[in-house]
Amino acid sequence: MTGPREAGPVREYGVSAADAGPYSLTEGPDGALWFTLVHAGLIGRRDRDGRVTTFQAGAGPTVITPGPDGALWFSEYKSHRVGRVTADGRVTSFAPDTPEGGPFGIVAGPDGAMWFTLLNAGRVGRITVDGKITEYDSPGAFPSAIAAGPDGALWFTLNQANAIGRIAVDGSTRVHPLPTEGAAPVGVCAGPDGALWFVEIGAGQIGRITTEGEITEFPLPDRQGRPHAITTGPDGALWFTEWGGNRVGWITVDGEIASWDLPTPGSEPHGIAAHDGAVWCALENGSLARVEVPGAVTGAVPRAVPGSEESNS
């Protein structure tokens, strides 16, 4: 691994071979940064001193998130399983009822269980911490990322249905079509304002939906940036990756937008998460990027690096 690469408030740290594919990341209950290596079939852990440990998982570990049981839970898209890894690296996995379903998004629900999407099967699943699985039909095609909403329900993107779905813990669903055709939503998260925020990879927009279903869309300066994942940052704004633009983006709840170029061209940013007072994103070129968040400490508003909105990969 090489030393860190730096540009403005962004610093990249190598954590794997370039073809291993860091894809998703999250802060674990142990204070470390956990991430998936989608092409290598591994789960990674980076501690606060920068030491990296990896653990063998099934094929295609994709999205990783903390569970209510002190472990990390992740989807195995190619193995068609849901995985669990403890803080000391013990890995187990569970097979959903639907074969070849392609688990993708996963999140802890308000009911003490994990909820996940089956992208290929058009279903949403629920798994208890002891491995009992229940599945529900999705109200549209390609359920992708999923997030716990402030209303006690789960919200998820319907990538091929061009909509946002909602599922209650009793399995009842509702669908909210998006105003923009071909938006192809992917990442979604609970925002700091009581709404859900999502990215439109096909339209180059950031979306906001209230729990009542009111939708607002914010076009990005680079409509070809292909935003992929989104999270709430420690500064009370939303942070997102622009996979096609090789950038990390930022949007306030009022719609002010800024972005920063990543130091390495073509780094393919995917997952993004708040960790240790900063924002981190997974770069499929074998690195994790840390973005300083000055507003989290000083109250200052970040500004875009000059020219970053016009750059393309």
Secondary structure, DSSP 8 states (H G I E B T S, - for coil): ----EEETTEEEEE-S-TTT-EEEEEE-TTS-EEEEETTTTEEEEE-TT--EEEEE--S-EEEEEE-TTSSEEEEETTTTEEEEE-TT--EEEE--SSTT--EEEEEE-TTSSEEEEETTTTEEEEE-TT--EEEEE-SSS-EEEEEE-TTSSEEEEETTTTEEEEE-TTS-EEEEE-SSTT--EEEEEE-TTSSEEEEETTTTEEEEE-TT--EEEEE-SSTTS-EEEEEE-TTSSEEEEETTTTEEEEE-TT--EEEEE-SSTT--EEEEEEETTEEEEEETTTEEEEE--GGGTT-------TTGGG---
